[in-house]
Amino acid sequence: QVQLQESGPGLVKPSQTLSLTCTVSGGSISSGGYYWNWIRQPAGKGLEWIGLIYTSGSTNYNPSLKSRVTISLDTSKNQFSLKLSSVTAADTAVYYCAGELAIGRFDPWGQGTLVTVSS
Amino acid sequence: EIVMTQSPATLSVSPGERATLSCRASQSVSSNLAWYQQKPGQAPRLLIYGASTRATGIPARFTGSGSGTEFTLTISSLQSEDFAVYYCQQYNNWPPYTFGQGTKLEIK
């Protein structure tokens, strides 16, 4: 079955760009019928959807983050990535990648990776 | 953006009893609603989609109901592993997909 694993720096300085990668295993990122998502969760708080990328490369982003977010796909590595620019402390969160086999249905999820924004 | 409101914030229930969790949408989401369970230090797990369809491998004691703006997740005969935080999520009007703030189900 499809499994996801996030990776990337755990500490990012304010005003810099947060970069994370999600590696997909157990299936092809481009032929499994999934949409690929990023979701985040500040400590002790709820879930916030960041955006998704289709296997075509088209994207949809949360309007609240759209100006700062880029999600991309690397089919040769079976990975998709998140870039969030001009980060502040408010962007400190656990970041999850998740597959979406049908609209709105997030399954599976990666284990999550904590990113702290601090100087 | 559709706002999802869950109640109560914390629910205390004894093992073996029934738990009823509520989720309200700020406007109709039809049946395009999912429920997730999250345990400490873990990613959320999909329980219910389409308001009432259990995801693969989810026990029958989990039941989702509702449509429009009012939804309920019922867990009959609570097991120790069911104590967790539960989130609802709408996918009718997006972007963005939106989640409720969560209900913490704790042992009484």
Contacts between the chains, C-beta under 8 A, distances in Angstrom:
chain1	res1	chain2	res2	distance
A	45	B	101	7.8
A	46	B	87	6.7
A	46	B	99	5.5
A	46	B	100	7.0
A	46	B	101	4.6
A	46	B	102	5.4
A	47	B	36	7.9
A	47	B	44	6.8
A	47	B	87	6.0
A	47	B	89	7.5
A	47	B	99	4.3
A	48	B	99	7.4
A	49	B	95	7.6
A	49	B	96	5.2
A	49	B	97	4.2
A	49	B	98	7.1
A	49	B	99	7.3
A	51	B	95	7.6
A	60	B	94	7.6
A	60	B	95	5.0
A	61	B	95	6.5
A	62	B	95	5.9
A	62	B	96	4.1
A	63	B	1	7.6
A	63	B	95	6.4
A	63	B	96	6.5
A	64	B	96	7.2
A	96	B	43	5.7
A	96	B	44	7.8
A	98	B	43	7.9
A	102	B	49	7.6
A	103	B	32	7.7
A	103	B	91	5.6
A	104	B	32	6.1
A	104	B	34	6.1
A	104	B	49	7.2
A	104	B	89	6.9
A	104	B	90	7.6
A	104	B	91	2.2
A	104	B	92	8.0
A	104	B	94	7.3
A	104	B	97	6.0
A	105	B	34	6.2
A	105	B	46	6.4
A	105	B	49	4.7
A	105	B	55	7.8
A	105	B	91	7.5
A	106	B	34	7.5
A	106	B	36	7.5
A	106	B	44	7.3
A	106	B	46	6.2
A	106	B	89	7.6
A	107	B	45	7.8
A	107	B	46	4.1
A	107	B	55	6.4
A	109	B	43	3.8
A	109	B	44	6.1
A	109	B	45	7.5
A	110	B	43	6.6
A	111	B	42	7.6
A	111	B	43	5.8
A	112	B	43	5.4
